[in-house]
Amino acid sequence: MKTLTLTLTFLLVSFLSIAQETTGINIKVSITNVASNEGKVMVGLHTADTFMKGPGMRNLESKIENGTVSFTFKDVTPGTYAVMALHDTNENGRMDFEANGMPKESYGLSGNDMSFGPPSFSTAQFEANEEDLEFEIRF
C-alpha cells in the first residue's frame, strides 16, 4: 500500500511540475524575401528597454534556404514585444552601414514599418497574451 501511495504521489507531483513549466506562448517569425542565401539571418525578441540598444532578450539565427527562414521563440511570457531581423550577409554579427549612415544589409521589424529614419518600438510592438502568434517580416 505504501508503494502505491508513493507512486501516485510521485506521478501527481510530476504532472504538476510539467504543467507549470509551459506557461508562455510561442511566437513564430517567417521571412520569405531574403535577397540571397549568403550569410545568415538573425532575429531578436525585444522589449522597449532592449530595442535598438543591442541584443534582444532572446536571439536566434539561421542559415537561409531558397530565400526563406523561419524561427520560433518558445515559452514567451505575456508582455509587449517587438521583433527585429537582420540579414547578416558577411556573418560578422552586426549591422553594417554605408559612410552616410544608411544600412548596407537588409533588415525588417514586426509591424513591417519601412518608413525613413531609425526604427521605433511603437511601430513594431505587439502584445503577447495567451495565444501563439505568427508574423511574416519583410526585408
LINWO-V460676 format. One record per helix or strand. SS is the DSSP state (2 for helix, 1 for strand). FROM is the first residue (numbers start at 1). TO is the last residue. If there is no record, write none. Layout:
BEGIN
ss: [SS & SS]
from: [FROM & FROM]
to: [TO & TO]
END
This chain:
BEGIN
ss: [2 & 1 & 1 & 1 & 1 & 1 & 1 & 1 & 1 & 1 & 2 & 1 & 1]
from: [2 & 25 & 40 & 58 & 65 & 68 & 79 & 97 & 103 & 107 & 121 & 126 & 133]
to: [21 & 31 & 46 & 63 & 65 & 76 & 88 & 97 & 103 & 109 & 124 & 128 & 136]
END
